[in-house]
Amino acid sequence: MSDPTRPWWTGEDDIGGLGFARFFAWTGLLLGAGALVIALFAPLEGQALRTVWIVGFGCAAIWVAAMAMPRYRRSGVRTSWVVRTAFVLGGLAVLVAAYAFLVIWLASTGVELPAPAYWLPPEQPTVGVTALGVTALGVTPLDALAGG
């Protein structure tokens, strides 16, 4: 066992022991899973800068999981599968967010890529004034009377 005068989380070089390695690995996994869920299901509504937050959380998942690696090595234990899984989930979150950014950016220029509808801006009804009256949703009063 370790020296009882030292805290449980410190190793010989003060980078932390196996307890901190597991803490960082599982925290990275949770961050990566959360970032991927947010990347897939967050309603971006055409606001491309929302993807920056998703990329940040995906990178944080990779970074936190990477902090576990030297602690595992120092303890003489093989790096956990949790670290590799956190890397994959964080990387997938970054890739999905980058694709979402690309979809939103290209949609603003008129190019449509396959994407969930909640990534794109909501459809705004077209309301305007014409010589014959108010146009709502692209239908003039005469069109409504004619059935078209």
Residue pairs with C-beta under 8 A, 6 or more apart in sequence:
2 8
2 17
8 17
8 19
9 16
9 17
9 19
9 20
10 16
10 17
11 17
11 71
11 74
11 75
12 74
13 74
15 70
15 71
15 74
16 71
17 71
17 74
17 75
18 71
18 72
18 75
18 77
20 68
20 71
21 68
21 69
21 71
21 72
21 75
21 77
21 80
22 68
22 80
22 82
23 68
24 64
24 65
24 67
24 68
24 71
25 65
25 68
25 72
25 80
25 82
25 83
25 86
26 82
27 64
27 65
28 61
28 62
28 63
28 64
28 65
28 66
28 67
28 68
28 82
28 83
28 86
28 87
28 90
29 61
29 65
29 82
29 85
29 86
29 89
31 57
31 60
31 61
31 64
31 86
31 90
32 58
32 61
32 62
32 65
32 85
32 86
32 87
32 88
32 89
32 90
32 92
32 93
33 89
34 57
34 61
35 54
35 57
35 58
35 60
35 61
35 89
35 90
35 93
36 58
36 89
36 90
36 92
36 93
36 96
38 54
38 57
38 93
39 51
39 54
39 58
39 92
39 93
39 96
39 97
39 100
40 96
41 118
42 50
42 54
42 118
43 118
43 119
44 50
44 51
44 100
44 104
44 118
44 119
44 120
45 118
45 119
45 120
45 121
45 122
46 104
46 107
46 108
46 119
46 120
46 121
46 122
47 104
47 121
48 100
48 101
48 104
48 105
51 97
51 98
51 100
51 101
51 104
52 97
54 93
54 94
54 96
54 97
54 100
55 93
55 94
55 97
55 98
57 93
58 89
58 90
58 91
58 92
58 93
58 94
58 97
59 90
59 94
60 90
61 86
61 89
61 90
61 93
62 86
62 87
62 90
62 91
64 86
65 82
65 83
65 86
65 87
65 90
66 83
66 87
68 79
68 80
68 82
68 83
69 79
69 83
72 78
72 79
72 80
72 83
73 79
99 115
100 115
100 119
102 113
103 113
103 115
103 119
103 120
104 119
104 120
106 112
106 113
107 113
107 120
107 121
125 136
125 137
126 135
126 136
126 137
126 138
127 134
127 135
127 136
127 137
128 134
128 135
129 135
130 140
132 140
132 141
132 142
133 140
133 141
134 141
139 148
